[in-house]
Amino acid sequence: MKKIAKKSGRWIINALLFMIFFIPFYWMALTSIKTLGQTLQSPPVFWVSNPQFINFVTAFESIDFLHYLRNSVIVTVGVLVLQLVTVVPAAYAFARYEFRGKGILFGAVLATTMIPAQLVFLPVFLILSKLNLINTYWSLILPQAASAFGIFMLRQNFMQVPKELIEAARLDKAGELKIMFKIMLPMSRSTVATLALLTFIGTWNDYFWAKVLTTSDAVRTLPVGITALSDVDGGVANHIIMAGNLIMMMPILIAFVIAQKQILKAFAYTGVK
């Protein structure tokens, strides 16, 4: 009876989690194929017999979608590259070097994860303004160029690599950069893939920095560009906005499918350790 109750409890929890994650996605997908009138109906419509796939064409043509898409790609790739350059050495130093104040410094790094972007917006804006970087790609890339969570995540993984392996590499006259990129990173491939996916999702969906650090559409990304769809069809065009959001989500879903195996490996590896 206890086993049955335990299994039933798991099924209920899994079902609830599935509903929590699936229902918003279903509602977005459903709204994207409704008419404007159906989006305003009360009670709401939970099924559409005549899907309006033309909404996706309208969303694509109503704004310069490819322009915003290109900007999103440039900013996301820039953030991913810079985070690789900053996070890997920092995580390696915290994992493998002993120096005075290491614990305090690492604690300070972790503490930054609790500081919302809105709190540091003003100093970031002033610094970028002094450097004449407002309304450039750099203004969207630099505020996200380092990740405290990424440093923590990689540090934990690097600490699990046997010290003997590092010492053997040093005896073979391997430099620190070679150890980092030829030994540590390949052995942490699953964690790096997970971190890259989380960074990709966060940057791709970022609205705040793209809104407050730009003054024109020249470098604005998809999350900001899609807000222009709100007045299509002469009203609050939720159906067009949802169609645009669904198109914007496609790269995230593709990236998740590609990295899924590595993510599962990362969680399984962490669980075993």
C-alpha positions in Angstrom: 0.0 0.0 0.0 2.9 2.4 0.8 4.4 1.8 -2.6 1.1 2.4 -4.3 0.6 5.6 -2.3 4.1 6.7 -3.1 3.7 6.1 -6.8 0.3 7.8 -6.8 1.9 10.8 -5.1 4.6 11.0 -7.7 2.0 10.8 -10.5 0.0 13.6 -9.0 3.1 15.8 -8.6 4.2 15.1 -12.1 0.8 15.8 -13.5 0.6 19.1 -11.6 4.1 20.1 -12.9 3.1 19.1 -16.4 0.0 21.3 -16.2 1.9 24.2 -14.7 4.4 24.2 -17.6 2.1 23.0 -20.4 -1.0 25.2 -19.9 0.7 28.6 -20.5 2.3 27.2 -23.7 -1.0 25.7 -24.8 -2.8 29.0 -24.2 -0.2 30.9 -26.1 -0.4 28.5 -29.1 -4.2 28.5 -29.0 -4.4 32.3 -28.8 -2.0 32.6 -31.8 -4.5 30.9 -34.1 -7.6 32.7 -32.9 -9.4 35.7 -34.4 -9.4 39.0 -32.6 -13.0 38.5 -31.6 -12.2 35.1 -30.1 -9.4 36.5 -27.9 -12.0 38.9 -26.4 -14.7 36.3 -25.8 -16.0 35.6 -22.3 -15.9 32.9 -21.2 -12.7 32.2 -23.1 -12.5 29.7 -26.0 -10.4 26.6 -25.2 -10.6 25.1 -28.7 -10.5 26.6 -32.2 -12.3 24.8 -35.0 -11.1 27.2 -37.7 -7.4 28.0 -36.9 -6.1 31.3 -38.3 -2.6 30.5 -39.4 -2.6 33.7 -41.3 -1.8 35.3 -37.9 1.8 34.1 -38.2 2.2 35.8 -41.6 0.7 39.0 -40.2 3.1 38.9 -37.2 6.0 38.4 -39.5 5.0 41.1 -42.0 3.8 43.7 -39.5 7.3 44.4 -38.2 10.8 44.1 -39.6 11.0 40.6 -38.1 14.3 39.6 -39.8 15.9 42.8 -38.6 15.0 42.1 -34.9 15.9 38.5 -35.4 19.4 39.4 -36.6 19.9 41.7 -33.6 18.8 39.0 -31.3 21.3 36.5 -32.8 24.1 39.0 -32.6 23.5 39.9 -29.0 22.9 36.3 -27.9 26.1 35.0 -29.6 28.1 37.9 -28.2 26.9 37.2 -24.6 27.6 33.4 -25.1 31.1 34.1 -26.3 31.9 36.6 -23.6 30.5 34.4 -20.8 32.7 31.6 -22.0 35.7 33.9 -21.8 34.8 35.3 -18.3 33.1 32.4 -16.6 35.5 29.6 -17.4 38.7 31.2 -16.0 36.8 32.5 -12.9 35.3 29.1 -12.2 38.7 27.4 -12.7 40.4 29.9 -10.3 37.8 29.3 -7.6 38.0 25.6 -8.0 41.8 25.0 -8.3 43.6 27.9 -6.7 44.1 28.8 -3.1 44.5 32.5 -2.3 43.7 34.9 0.5 40.1 36.0 0.6 38.9 33.3 -1.7 35.8 32.4 0.3 34.8 36.1 0.8 35.3 36.8 -2.9 33.3 33.7 -3.9 30.6 34.7 -1.5 30.4 38.2 -3.0 30.1 36.7 -6.5 27.2 34.5 -5.3 25.6 37.4 -3.6 25.3 39.2 -6.9 22.7 36.6 -8.0 20.3 38.1 -5.5 20.6 41.6 -7.0 17.9 42.3 -9.7 18.9 44.0 -12.9 16.6 46.9 -12.1 18.6 47.8 -9.0 21.9 48.2 -11.0 20.3 49.8 -14.0 21.2 53.4 -13.2 25.0 52.9 -12.7 25.2 50.5 -15.7 23.4 53.1 -17.8 25.7 56.0 -16.7 28.8 53.9 -17.3 27.7 52.9 -20.8 26.6 56.5 -21.5 30.1 57.8 -20.6 31.6 55.2 -22.9 29.2 56.3 -25.7 27.8 52.7 -26.0 24.1 53.4 -25.5 22.1 52.2 -28.5 24.8 49.8 -29.6 25.1 46.0 -29.6 27.8 46.4 -26.8 25.2 48.1 -24.5 23.1 44.9 -24.7 26.0 42.4 -24.5 28.3 43.9 -21.7 25.7 43.9 -18.9 25.3 40.2 -19.4 29.0 39.3 -20.2 29.5 37.5 -16.9 27.3 35.1 -14.9 27.7 34.5 -11.2 25.4 31.5 -11.5 27.6 30.2 -14.3 30.8 30.6 -12.2 29.1 28.7 -9.4 27.9 25.9 -11.6 31.2 25.4 -13.4 33.2 25.7 -10.2 31.2 22.8 -8.7 31.9 20.7 -11.7 35.6 21.6 -11.9 36.0 20.6 -8.3 34.9 17.1 -9.2 37.8 16.6 -11.7 40.6 14.5 -10.0 43.5 16.6 -8.8 45.9 13.9 -10.0 44.8 14.6 -13.6 45.6 18.3 -13.3 49.0 17.5 -11.7 49.8 15.0 -14.4 49.1 17.6 -17.1 51.3 20.1 -15.3 54.1 17.6 -15.2 53.7 17.3 -18.9 54.3 21.0 -19.1 50.7 21.9 -20.0 49.9 25.5 -19.3 46.8 26.7 -17.4 44.9 27.7 -20.5 45.6 24.3 -22.0 44.4 22.5 -18.9 41.2 24.7 -18.8 40.3 24.2 -22.4 41.7 20.8 -23.2 40.9 18.9 -19.9 38.4 20.8 -17.7 36.0 21.9 -20.4 35.7 18.6 -22.3 35.1 16.8 -19.0 32.4 19.4 -18.1 30.7 19.3 -21.5 27.3 18.5 -20.1 27.5 21.4 -17.6 28.7 23.8 -20.2 25.9 22.8 -22.5 23.3 23.4 -19.7 24.8 26.7 -18.9 24.9 27.7 -22.5 21.2 26.8 -22.9 20.2 28.8 -19.8 22.3 31.8 -21.0 20.7 31.5 -24.5 17.2 31.4 -23.1 17.8 34.3 -20.7 19.5 36.5 -23.4 17.1 35.6 -26.2 14.1 36.5 -24.0 15.6 39.6 -22.4 13.3 42.6 -22.6 14.6 44.9 -19.9 18.1 45.7 -21.1 17.0 45.8 -24.8 14.3 48.4 -23.8 16.2 50.7 -21.5 19.6 50.8 -23.2 18.4 51.5 -26.7 16.8 54.6 -28.2 15.9 53.3 -31.6 15.1 50.1 -33.5 18.6 49.9 -34.9 19.8 47.4 -32.3 16.6 46.4 -30.5 15.9 42.7 -30.3 12.8 40.5 -30.8 11.2 40.8 -27.3 11.1 44.6 -27.8 10.2 44.5 -31.5 7.2 42.2 -30.8 5.6 44.8 -28.6 4.9 46.8 -31.8 2.4 44.1 -32.7 0.0 45.2 -29.9 -1.9 47.6 -32.2 -2.2 45.5 -35.3 -5.8 44.8 -36.5 -7.0 48.1 -34.9 -7.1 46.9 -31.3 -5.2 45.0 -28.6 -4.0 42.3 -31.0 -3.2 39.5 -28.5 -3.6 36.9 -31.2 -0.9 38.5 -33.3 1.4 39.1 -30.3 1.1 35.4 -29.3 1.8 34.4 -32.9 5.0 36.5 -32.8 6.0 35.1 -29.4 5.5 31.6 -30.7 7.8 32.3 -33.7 10.3 33.8 -31.3 10.2 30.6 -29.1 11.1 28.3 -31.9 14.9 28.7 -31.6 14.6 28.0 -27.9 12.7 24.8 -28.4 15.2 23.7 -31.1 18.1 24.5 -28.8 16.5 22.6 -26.0 15.9 19.5 -28.2 19.5 19.6 -29.3 21.0 20.0 -25.8 18.5 17.8 -24.0 20.8 14.8 -23.8 23.7 16.9 -22.4 21.4 18.5 -19.8 20.1 15.2 -18.6 23.7 14.0 -18.3 24.6 17.0 -16.3 21.8 16.5 -13.8 22.5 12.7 -13.6 26.2 13.4 -13.1 25.5 15.9 -10.3 23.1 13.5 -8.7 25.6 10.6 -8.6 28.3 12.9 -7.1 
